[in-house]
Amino acid sequence: MNATMMTVNPFGENMYILWDEASRDAVVVDPGMMRDAEREMVNKMITENSLNVKHILLTHMHLDHITGARWLADQTGAEVCACALDAPLGRDLKSQVEEFGLSIECDALTIDHNLAEGDILTLGDETIQVLHVPGHSPGGLAFYLPKSGLLISGDTIFNGSVGRTDLWGGDMAQLINSIREKILPLPDETVIASGHGPTTTIADEKRCNPFL
């Protein structure tokens, strides 16, 4: 399984493209592109690698993670997949953009396929397990790939930190509980690829994260 991270938009958001070498089937996680150059960069990556994007997976529906989702879905025919509990955030995307004072054009984003705790997607011989990790947002999700030892955590946990909870639907107690119950029990060597900043591991966060 191949994984590429691209950092986009003024918020420095990490989006991920995962694909199977044999089939060229792919998923894109959190496409937050806001500029033409970023959309062109993603399109070039998909075209040059002959990728067939099956799903667009959203860890949550804050604006910096979703502004390129519908554009990418229209380009590739992929489904936008997210937790239904975050659907109001997608419907209020314009309000989110206005709140942060951004001058970008965007429409409300609807979910094509609802994801929930326990759902499993396949990508070649890899499974992608869906974990519901509310706290940063009500519908926060993380995607765990056990064969690759990879967790895409969105904004739930970062290298040395955790997600903010002062936005709509945030709850710090719920966030910490999600991390302790869903993320920390994963194997220590699991690599955490978060929505912002560098990667880390379960072991390092157990040992060094001051919030835990």
N, C-alpha and C positions, 0 to 999 in steps of 0.2 A: 504494500500500500504506500502510495506517494502522498506527501503532505507539503503544501507550500503556504507560507504565511505572507500576507501583504498588509502593510500598515497604511491606512487611508484616512482622509478627512481631517479637519482641524482638531478633532479630539484624539488623534493618534490611535484609532481603533484597529485592532487586529482582525482581519478576515482570513478565512482558511479555505483552501481548495484541496480536497482529498480525492484521489482517484486510484482505480485499480489498473495496474499495468497491462494486464491481458485484455480486458474488455473495454478499457478506456472510459468506463462508466465513472461518474464523478458526483460529488456533492459539494456545495459551497455553503460555508457557515458564516453568517453575519455579514452580508455584503453591504457595507456602509458607504459605498462610493457617493461622493457629492459633486465631483468635478468631472468634466469631459475627459480629462487626461487619465483619471482613475478608471473610468469606465472603459476607455480604450486599452489600458494596461490589462484589465481583467479579460477583455475580449481577445486580446492578443495571446494571453496565456492559454485560454481555452482553445483557440483556433490552432495555435502552433503545436499543441499536444493532442489535437484531434479528440477532445473530450466530449463525452455525451453527458451533460449535466442532468441528472435525474431529479434531484431534490435541492431546494434551498432551505437550509435549516437555520432557524433563528433561536439563539439562546434566550433572548428576550426582545421586547419591542420598543426600546428607547431609540430615539431618532438616529444616533450615531451608529447603530447596528443594522438599520433597515432601509436607509434612504435609497440604496441601489437594488433592493430586492425585486420590486415589480419590473424595473427595467430589465434585470437579468432574467426574470421569468419570461418576459416577452421575447427576449432574444433567444432563449434556449428551449422554451416549452416546459421548463421544470415547474414543479409545484412549490409554492411557498408554505413551509411547514413550521408551526409554532404552537405554543400552548394557548388554548382558548381563553384562559384567565388573563392573558395579555392583550386580547383582541381590542379592548377599549383604547389602549395606547396606540394601536395601529390606526384606528378610526380617527384619533385625535392627532395624527402626525403633523398636520398643519399647525395646530396649536403648540406642539412641542417645538417646531421650527421657530415660530414667532417668539416663544418664551426665551429662547436662546439668542434671539436677534440675528438669525441667519437669513441671508438673502438668496435662498434657493427655491426652485419650484418643485413642489411635490404634491401628490394626491394622497388621500387616505389609503392605507394599506390593509387589505383583507387577507385572511388566512385561507389557503386552499385546502389544507389538510391539517387537522388538529393532532397534536402529539401529547402524550401523557406518560406518566411514570410507568415503566415496564415495557413500553413499546420498543421494538427491535427492528432496525433497518439493516439491510445487507449491502455490502459494497465488495464485489468479488468474493473472496473467501474471508472477508472481515465482517464482523458484526458491529453495529453501532447501537449501544444501549442508551435509552433515554432515561435520564434521572430528573425528577422534579425537585428543584432546589429554590423554593420561594424565599424571599427576603429582600433582595435587591429590587425585584418586581414580583407581583403575585404569581406570574406564570413563568418564572425563571427556570430554565432547563440547562443541564450539562449533558454532554455527549461522550460516552466512554467507549473506547475501542480496546477491548481486552487483549486481543492478539498483538496489537501494536504497542500496548502499554501507554496509551495516550488518553488524556481527559481534556476536552475542550470545555472550559468552565465559564465562558462568558464573563460577566462582571461579578460573579459570586465570590471568587477568591483570586488573589493576585500574588505575585512574588512579594512576600512580606506584608501583605495587607489583605483587606476584604472590601467588598463593594459598598458604595455609599447607600444610605437608606433614607435620604431626605427628599427623594423624588416620589412621585405618586405611587402609592401602594407599598412603599418600603417599610421594613420592620427589622430592626437590628437583632432582636431576640430570635426571630424566625430565621434570619440569615445564618446566625451562628449555629442554630440547631440543625439547619440544612447541611452546613459544612461538616458538623460533627457526626451526623447520622448517615449522610450519603457519600461524602468525599473522603474523609479521613480513614474510613475502613478499607479503602482501595489499597492495593499493594504499594508498599513504600516507594518502589522504583518507578511508579507511574509518573509520567511527565505531564505537568499541568500547563496547557497552552491557554492563556487567559485572553480576555477581550482587550487588554491594554498592557503594555510593558513586556518584560522578558519572561521566558518560561521558568518553571521551577519544578520541584518534585513533591510528592506527598511527604516523604521523609523530611525534606528541608522545612516544609511548612509546619509539620508537627514539632520540629525542634526550635524554629526561629520566629514564627509568626506571632507578633505581640498580641494580636487580637484573639489568639486561641490558647 
